[in-house]
Amino acid sequence: MTETMNKIKQTLVASLVFSGAIVRSDEIVRLEDLDIHSFREVRHAERPRAKACCERETPLRMNGVVWENGLGMKADSAPIDGEFFPAGKAKRFEVTFGLDEAANRKAKAVLNVYGDERLLATSGEVGYGEPAKELKADLADVNVVRIELTDSGSPCPAVYADLAEAKFVMEDGAKLLDDP
């Protein structure tokens, strides 16, 4: 009986350890939940808005799809960028990027994600009405993340871009730092 009980205990312990590894979840930090004043103001550009188009405070909307989470930003010829400090504890940054339906039909923009001054992901030029692009940047061992938006030389003033479902995926229990 003791031998049988030991096997049951071993099986139970192994099951608990295995299921613990599956249940363990990453910490998700949404961009709109952070201090969006981290984005540097450039000339007359408006600050990003959480969960809304930066111009009209309407929901984020790209190609007929409404996005519940993210940031609405106005691109300018000078880059608008924000810095965030994962201190090597982030796994990745994910975002669905495109132009909001409130943008001018001639609008174009580019979103770049840098880690410790290295380009990790870029949307390339995205125009009005084009499908949104999903970006994923590997942030393993990255201390400083810079998210940069520019209008890529677009000839119009209304370049409204959406960073939908923008989030940092952190190691379990890790947090972003306020500064380096």
C-alpha positions in Angstrom: 0.0 0.0 0.0 2.9 2.4 0.8 4.4 1.9 -2.6 1.0 2.7 -4.3 0.6 5.8 -2.1 4.1 7.0 -3.1 3.3 6.6 -6.8 0.0 8.5 -6.4 1.9 11.3 -4.6 4.5 11.5 -7.3 1.9 11.5 -10.0 0.0 14.2 -8.1 3.1 16.4 -7.6 4.1 16.0 -11.2 0.6 16.9 -12.3 0.6 20.0 -10.1 4.0 21.2 -11.3 3.1 20.6 -15.0 -0.3 22.3 -14.7 1.4 25.2 -12.9 3.6 25.8 -15.9 0.6 25.9 -18.1 -1.5 28.2 -15.9 1.3 30.7 -15.3 0.5 33.7 -17.4 2.4 36.7 -18.8 1.7 40.2 -17.5 0.0 42.3 -20.2 0.6 46.0 -20.0 -1.6 47.9 -22.5 -0.1 51.1 -24.0 -3.3 53.1 -23.2 -3.0 52.3 -19.5 0.5 53.9 -19.4 1.4 57.6 -19.0 0.7 58.6 -22.6 2.5 61.9 -21.8 5.6 59.7 -22.4 5.1 60.6 -26.0 7.0 63.8 -26.8 4.9 66.6 -28.2 6.1 67.8 -31.6 5.2 71.3 -32.9 1.4 71.5 -33.0 0.7 67.7 -32.9 -2.0 66.6 -30.5 -1.2 64.2 -27.7 -2.3 60.6 -28.2 -5.7 59.6 -26.9 -6.5 56.4 -25.2 -9.1 54.3 -26.9 -10.1 57.1 -29.3 -9.1 58.8 -32.5 -7.0 61.8 -31.5 -9.0 64.3 -33.6 -12.6 63.5 -32.9 -12.6 61.4 -29.8 -14.5 58.7 -31.8 -13.6 55.0 -31.3 -10.5 53.7 -33.1 -11.7 52.6 -36.5 -9.7 51.1 -39.3 -11.3 49.7 -42.5 -14.7 49.2 -40.9 -13.3 47.5 -37.8 -13.7 49.2 -34.4 -11.0 48.6 -31.9 -11.7 48.8 -28.1 -8.1 49.1 -27.0 -5.2 51.2 -28.2 -4.1 54.8 -28.9 -5.2 57.3 -31.5 -2.3 59.5 -32.6 -1.7 62.3 -35.2 1.4 61.8 -37.2 3.6 64.7 -38.2 6.6 65.1 -40.5 8.8 65.2 -37.4 8.6 61.9 -35.5 6.4 61.6 -32.5 7.8 59.1 -30.1 7.4 57.7 -26.7 10.0 55.9 -24.5 9.2 53.0 -22.2 11.5 51.1 -19.8 11.0 47.4 -19.5 14.4 46.9 -17.9 15.0 43.6 -19.7 11.8 42.1 -18.3 9.6 42.3 -21.4 9.1 39.5 -23.8 7.6 41.5 -26.7 5.6 44.5 -27.9 2.6 43.8 -30.1 0.4 46.3 -32.0 -2.0 46.4 -34.9 -1.2 49.6 -36.8 -3.1 51.5 -39.5 -4.8 54.8 -40.4 -8.0 55.8 -38.7 -11.0 56.3 -41.0 -11.0 60.0 -39.9 -7.7 60.4 -41.7 -7.3 62.2 -45.0 -7.6 59.8 -48.0 -4.1 60.8 -49.1 -2.6 60.1 -45.7 0.4 57.8 -45.1 2.3 56.9 -42.0 5.0 54.7 -40.6 5.3 53.1 -37.2 8.8 52.0 -36.0 9.6 50.1 -32.8 13.2 50.5 -31.4 14.8 48.5 -28.6 18.0 50.0 -27.1 18.3 52.1 -30.3 18.0 49.2 -32.7 15.1 49.0 -35.1 13.1 45.9 -34.1 9.9 46.2 -36.1 8.5 48.6 -38.8 5.1 48.8 -40.4 6.6 50.3 -43.6 4.5 52.9 -45.2 0.7 52.4 -44.6 -1.8 54.4 -46.6 -5.4 55.3 -45.9 -7.7 52.4 -46.5 -4.9 49.8 -46.5 -5.2 46.8 -44.2 -3.9 47.3 -40.7 -0.5 45.7 -40.1 0.3 43.5 -37.1 3.8 44.2 -35.6 5.6 42.1 -33.0 8.9 43.2 -31.6 11.0 40.7 -29.6 12.1 42.6 -26.5 14.2 40.0 -24.7 16.9 41.8 -22.7 15.8 45.2 -24.0 16.0 48.1 -21.5 14.6 51.0 -23.4 11.8 50.8 -26.0 11.0 53.7 -28.3 7.8 53.8 -30.3 8.0 56.3 -33.2 5.3 57.5 -35.5 5.9 59.7 -38.6 3.7 60.8 -41.5 6.3 59.5 -44.0 6.2 62.8 -46.0 2.4 62.7 -46.5 1.2 65.9 -48.2 -1.9 66.3 -46.0 -2.4 67.6 -42.4 -4.9 65.0 -41.2 -2.8 61.9 -40.7 -4.6 60.1 -37.9 -3.1 56.7 -37.0 -4.3 54.0 -34.6 -2.1 51.8 -32.5 -4.8 49.2 -31.8 -4.3 46.5 -29.1 -0.9 47.9 -28.4 0.7 46.1 -25.5 3.8 44.9 -23.8 4.0 41.3 -22.9 6.0 41.2 -19.7 7.6 38.3 -17.9 5.4 36.9 -15.2 5.0 39.5 -12.4 7.3 42.1 -14.1 6.4 45.7 -14.5 7.5 48.6 -16.7 9.6 51.2 -14.9 8.7 54.9 -14.9 12.2 55.9 -15.9 15.6 54.2 -16.5 
